[in-house]
Amino acid sequence: MTCGATSGPHASLDLRRLFWHHWTIMGSTMGNAAEYSEVVRRLGMGELRPVVDRVFPLDRVREAYERLAKGPTVGESRG
């Protein structure tokens, strides 16, 4: 699985493995082009801000990762 295209629009794939393992390639977006444009517009206007649950200094990266791995985090449902 890959999320996003932060490394660019091109990817390399060994097609033999794709066929041998019967993998599925499926694309997904979080909305259509108009919805994306509206989100970008609102971000540019400062109307949308990310919610930051907690900030850790770099020297506590292990603790931050462990907290993330264990949860709970903002937006997570435990029910």
TAWORA-V128496 format. One line per field, one symbol per residue. ss: DSSP state (h for helix, s for strand, l for the rest). burial: I if it has 24 or more other C-alpha atoms within 12 Angstrom, else O. A space follows every 50 residues. Layout:
BEGIN
ss = ???
burial = ???
END
This chain:
BEGIN
ss = llllllllllllllhhhhhhhlllllllllllhhhhhhhhhhhhllllll lllllllhhhhhhhhhhhhhlllllllll
burial = OOOOOOOOOOOOOOOOOOOOOOOOOOOOOOOOOOOOOOOOOOOOOOOOOO OOOOOOOOOOOOOOOOOOOOOOOOOOOOO
END
